[in-house]
Amino acid sequence: MDKITEIRNEIDKVDESIKDLLGKRFELVKQVKEAKREANYDVEDINRELDILACFNDSQYHKQLVKIYSKIFEVCKEMQVDK
């Protein structure tokens, strides 16, 4: 197996973990949706989003993480809106 294939196999493992963790996150989003509805909270909580993004301030991948999490926030907010 060449080096590129080895690295890609490791990336595949990481991607599988990311998929599983996002699935868990989405299940929790369903729960928070119900809790917000019961407490009459808005779907969007910008302070919560900013707190999460602040955790990445010292990461060398700050810019990339902000882009990814901005999309995750968008998807999670969509999940909380009744359609």
C-alpha positions as CSV (number, residue, x, y, z in Angstrom):
1,M,0.0,0.0,0.0
2,D,1.4,3.4,-1.0
3,K,1.6,6.4,1.4
4,I,-1.4,8.2,-0.2
5,T,-3.6,5.1,0.2
6,E,-2.5,4.8,3.9
7,I,-3.3,8.4,4.6
8,R,-6.7,8.2,2.8
9,N,-7.6,5.1,4.8
10,E,-6.9,7.1,8.0
11,I,-9.0,10.0,6.6
12,D,-11.8,7.5,6.0
13,K,-11.7,6.4,9.6
14,V,-11.8,10.0,10.8
15,D,-14.7,10.7,8.4
16,E,-16.6,7.7,9.9
17,S,-16.1,9.1,13.4
18,I,-17.3,12.6,12.2
19,K,-20.4,11.0,10.7
20,D,-21.2,9.2,13.9
21,L,-20.7,12.3,16.1
22,L,-22.8,14.5,13.8
23,G,-25.5,11.9,14.0
24,K,-25.4,12.1,17.8
25,R,-25.4,15.9,17.6
26,F,-28.5,15.9,15.4
27,E,-30.3,13.6,17.9
28,L,-29.5,16.1,20.6
29,V,-30.7,18.9,18.4
30,K,-34.1,17.1,18.2
31,Q,-34.2,17.1,22.0
32,V,-33.2,20.7,22.4
33,K,-35.9,21.6,19.8
34,E,-38.5,20.2,22.1
35,A,-37.0,21.8,25.2
36,K,-36.9,25.2,23.5
37,R,-40.5,24.8,22.4
38,E,-41.6,24.0,25.9
39,A,-39.6,26.9,27.4
40,N,-40.7,29.2,24.6
41,Y,-37.2,30.0,23.5
42,D,-36.1,31.2,20.0
43,V,-34.5,28.7,17.7
44,E,-31.5,30.9,17.2
45,D,-29.1,31.5,20.1
46,I,-26.3,33.7,18.8
47,N,-24.6,33.8,22.2
48,R,-24.4,30.0,22.2
49,E,-22.9,30.0,18.7
50,L,-20.4,32.6,19.6
51,D,-19.3,30.7,22.7
52,I,-18.8,27.5,20.6
53,L,-16.8,29.4,17.9
54,A,-14.7,31.1,20.7
55,C,-13.4,27.6,21.5
56,F,-11.5,27.6,18.2
57,N,-9.7,30.9,18.7
58,D,-6.3,29.3,19.4
59,S,-6.6,26.6,16.8
60,Q,-4.3,26.8,13.8
61,Y,-7.5,25.8,11.8
62,H,-9.7,28.6,13.3
63,K,-10.8,29.9,9.9
64,Q,-11.7,26.4,8.6
65,L,-13.5,25.4,11.8
66,V,-15.6,28.6,11.8
67,K,-16.7,27.8,8.3
68,I,-17.6,24.2,9.1
69,Y,-19.4,25.1,12.3
70,S,-21.3,27.9,10.7
71,K,-22.8,25.4,8.3
72,I,-23.5,23.0,11.2
73,F,-25.3,25.7,13.0
74,E,-27.3,26.5,9.9
75,V,-28.3,22.9,9.4
76,C,-29.2,22.5,13.1
77,K,-31.4,25.6,13.1
78,E,-33.2,24.2,10.0
79,M,-33.9,21.0,12.0
80,Q,-35.5,23.1,14.7
81,V,-38.0,24.9,12.5
82,D,-41.3,23.2,12.0
83,K,-42.1,22.7,8.3
